[in-house]
C-alpha cells in the first residue's frame, strides 16, 4: 500500500493535470461560467474509460491503489507526456504496461542540438538507453538499429542479427555495454520503465541473462570502436561519451572517425 505522502503527491498531480486540460467541447452559452477549471472529474473519467469514483479517490489521496491498466487509461485520458507518464507510475508504485522501450521523454535540447550540428555519427541515449535522437551519420552506421522505432541500443545489440555482423568484437562489446548500462541502472532504479526494459530483455535474450548475472560495472569510457559495415567495409572510430548537464541520466555519444 502506498504511504500518505505518495498518495497525496499522486492526487495533487492528477488534479493539476486535469485542471490544465481544456474541455473537449465548447460550453453552451448558459454554461460558459464553469466553476471547475479544465476538465471535470466526470469528463476525465469518460475520456479515460474509468469510473468517477476512481478519479475522485485518487485525487483525494484515499488509501486505495489503482491497477496498472487503470493508471494507463488515466494517463491516456490526461494526455500525459512520456516524462509525466513515468512520474505518474512512479508515484503510484506500479510498472507501466506500455512498451518499456518507448523513450521517457524527448531529447534534452542541448543533446539534440549537438547531435544535429556534429559532422560525425552522434546520438543521444535516454535513461533506458533508447535512442532519443540521432543524426544521419549514426543512422547510416548502425545498420538495422532504426528499423523499429524507437531504437534501443541494448535491444539492438542483444537481439538484432545485424548487430553481430556490424560489431566484429561483438562478444566483448556486448559485455562492456551492459556493464556500462548497469552503472547508470543504479541511478534510475525508481524508473519502472527501465526495470521493465531489463525484464523484457531477460526474457528475450540468453546472452543478456548471462551477461546481466555477471554483475559487472564499468564507467562510460571512450576508446576505439570498430565496425564491419555491410557496404562501407571496416570502419574505426574513437568514441566520446558526455552526460547532459541538466539531465544527468541522458548521454551524448559521438564517434570520431579515425584515419
C-alpha positions in Angstrom: 0.0 0.0 0.0 1.3 3.5 -0.8 2.2 5.8 2.0 0.3 9.0 2.6 3.0 11.2 1.0 2.9 9.3 -2.3 -0.9 9.2 -2.3 -1.1 13.0 -1.8 1.5 13.7 -4.4 -0.3 11.4 -6.9 -3.6 13.0 -6.2 -2.2 16.6 -6.5 -0.5 15.7 -9.8 -3.7 14.1 -11.3 -5.8 17.0 -10.2 -3.4 19.6 -11.6 -3.1 17.9 -14.9 -7.0 17.5 -15.1 -7.5 21.2 -14.4 -5.0 22.2 -17.1 -6.9 20.4 -19.9 -9.4 22.3 -21.9 -12.9 20.7 -22.2 -13.4 18.6 -25.3 -16.5 20.6 -26.4 -17.2 24.3 -26.0 -19.5 25.2 -23.2 -23.1 26.2 -24.1 -23.9 29.9 -23.6 -25.8 29.3 -20.4 -22.9 27.2 -19.1 -20.0 29.5 -20.0 -19.0 30.1 -16.4 -17.5 26.8 -15.3 -16.6 26.7 -11.6 -14.1 23.9 -12.3 -11.1 24.9 -14.4 -10.2 22.5 -17.2 -12.0 19.1 -17.2 -14.5 18.0 -14.6 -13.9 14.7 -12.9 -16.8 13.2 -14.8 -15.2 14.3 -18.1 -11.8 12.9 -17.3 -13.5 9.6 -16.2 -15.3 9.4 -19.6 -12.1 10.2 -21.5 -10.1 7.6 -19.6 -12.8 4.9 -19.5 -12.7 4.6 -15.7 -15.2 5.3 -13.0 -15.6 8.8 -11.5 -15.1 7.1 -8.1 -11.6 6.1 -9.0 -10.7 9.6 -10.2 -12.1 11.1 -7.0 -10.3 8.6 -4.7 -7.0 9.1 -6.5 -7.2 12.9 -6.3 -8.3 12.8 -2.7 -5.3 10.6 -1.7 -7.5 7.8 -0.4 -5.9 4.6 0.9 -6.5 2.7 -2.4 -4.2 1.6 -5.1 -5.2 1.6 -8.7 -4.1 -1.2 -11.0 -1.5 -0.6 -13.8 -4.2 -0.8 -16.6 -6.3 1.8 -14.8 -3.4 4.1 -14.4 -2.5 3.6 -18.1 -6.1 4.6 -19.1 -5.8 7.6 -16.7 -2.5 8.6 -18.4 -4.1 8.5 -21.8 -7.1 10.5 -20.6 -4.8 13.1 -19.2 -2.7 13.2 -22.4 0.5 12.9 -20.4 3.9 13.2 -21.9 6.4 10.4 -21.6 8.0 12.1 -18.6 4.7 12.8 -16.9 3.5 9.2 -17.5 6.7 7.8 -15.9 6.2 10.2 -12.9 2.6 9.0 -12.6 3.5 5.3 -12.4 6.5 6.0 -10.1 4.2 7.8 -7.6 1.6 5.0 -7.9 4.3 2.3 -7.4 3.2 0.4 -10.5 5.1 -0.7 -13.7 3.9 0.9 -16.9 2.3 -1.9 -19.0 3.1 0.1 -22.2 6.1 -0.9 -24.3 9.1 -0.4 -22.0 11.4 0.6 -24.9 9.4 3.9 -25.5 11.6 6.9 -24.7 10.8 8.5 -21.4 10.9 12.0 -22.9 12.2 13.9 -25.8 16.0 14.5 -26.1 17.2 17.5 -24.0 17.7 20.5 -26.2 21.4 20.6 -25.7 21.9 17.0 -26.8 19.6 17.3 -29.8 21.4 20.5 -31.0 24.8 18.9 -30.7 23.7 15.7 -32.5 22.5 17.7 -35.4 25.5 20.0 -35.5 28.2 17.4 -35.4 29.7 16.1 -38.7 30.4 12.7 -37.2 28.0 9.9 -36.2 26.3 11.1 -33.0 23.2 10.1 -31.0 21.6 10.6 -27.6 20.5 8.0 -25.1 17.7 8.3 -22.6 17.7 6.5 -19.1 16.6 3.2 -20.7 19.2 3.6 -23.4 16.6 4.2 -26.1 18.0 6.5 -28.8 16.2 9.8 -28.3 17.9 11.5 -31.2 20.4 10.6 -33.9 22.0 12.3 -36.9 22.3 10.9 -40.4 25.8 9.5 -39.8 24.6 7.4 -36.9 21.6 6.1 -38.8 23.8 5.0 -41.6 26.4 3.4 -39.3 24.1 1.3 -37.1 22.5 -0.9 -39.7 19.1 -2.3 -38.6 19.0 -0.2 -35.3 16.3 2.1 -36.6 14.1 -0.5 -38.3 12.0 -0.5 -35.1 11.2 2.9 -33.6 12.0 3.8 -31.0 15.5 2.3 -31.3 17.0 0.9 -28.2 20.8 0.2 -28.1 20.6 -2.7 -25.7 17.8 -4.4 -27.6 19.7 -3.9 -30.8 23.0 -5.4 -29.5 21.4 -8.4 -27.8 18.6 -9.3 -30.2 19.2 -8.0 -33.7 21.2 -10.3 -36.0 22.7 -7.4 -37.9 24.4 -6.2 -34.7 26.6 -9.3 -34.6 27.7 -8.7 -38.2 28.3 -5.0 -37.6 30.4 -5.4 -34.5 33.4 -7.7 -35.2 34.2 -7.8 -31.4 30.5 -8.4 -30.5 31.1 -10.7 -27.5 33.4 -8.2 -25.8 31.4 -5.2 -26.8 28.0 -6.5 -25.6 29.5 -7.3 -22.1 31.1 -3.8 -21.9 28.0 -2.1 -23.0 25.9 -3.9 -20.4 28.4 -3.2 -17.7 28.3 0.5 -18.5 24.5 0.4 -18.5 24.5 -1.3 -15.1 26.3 1.8 -13.7 23.5 4.0 -15.0 20.9 1.5 -13.8 21.9 2.0 -10.2 20.9 5.7 -10.6 17.4 5.1 -12.1 16.1 2.2 -10.0 13.0 4.2 -9.3 12.1 4.3 -13.0 9.6 1.5 -13.7 10.1 1.7 -17.4 13.9 0.9 -17.1 13.1 -2.1 -14.8 10.5 -3.3 -17.4 13.1 -3.0 -20.2 15.6 -5.2 -18.3 12.9 -7.7 -17.5 11.9 -7.8 -21.2 15.5 -8.4 -22.4 15.9 -11.1 -19.7 13.1 -13.0 -21.3 14.2 -12.4 -24.9 18.0 -13.0 -24.8 20.0 -15.7 -23.2 23.1 -13.7 -23.8 21.6 -10.8 -21.9 20.7 -13.0 -19.0 24.2 -14.4 -18.8 25.9 -11.0 -19.0 23.5 -9.5 -16.5 24.1 -12.2 -14.0 27.8 -11.4 -14.0 27.1 -8.1 -12.2 29.9 -6.2 -14.0 30.0 -2.5 -13.6 32.1 -0.1 -15.8 32.2 3.7 -16.3 31.3 5.0 -19.7 34.7 5.4 -21.3 35.9 6.4 -24.7 38.2 4.4 -26.9 38.4 2.7 -30.2 35.2 1.3 -31.7 35.4 -1.0 -34.7 32.6 -1.8 -37.2 32.3 -4.0 -40.2 29.7 -2.1 -42.3 27.9 -4.1 -45.0 28.6 -1.6 -47.7 31.4 0.6 -46.5 33.6 -2.2 -45.1 35.7 -1.9 -42.0 35.4 1.4 -40.1 37.1 2.7 -37.0 36.1 5.5 -34.6 37.1 7.0 -31.3 34.0 7.1 -29.0 33.3 10.1 -26.8 30.5 10.0 -24.2 29.2 13.0 -22.4 26.5 13.4 -19.8 23.8 16.2 -20.3 24.3 18.9 -17.7 20.6 19.4 -16.9 19.6 15.8 -17.1 22.4 13.6 -15.8 20.5 10.4 -16.9 20.9 11.3 -20.6 24.0 10.6 -22.6 25.5 12.1 -25.8 27.6 9.6 -27.7 29.9 10.8 -30.5 32.0 8.6 -32.9 35.0 10.5 -34.2 36.4 8.8 -37.4 40.0 7.5 -37.3 42.1 7.8 -40.4 
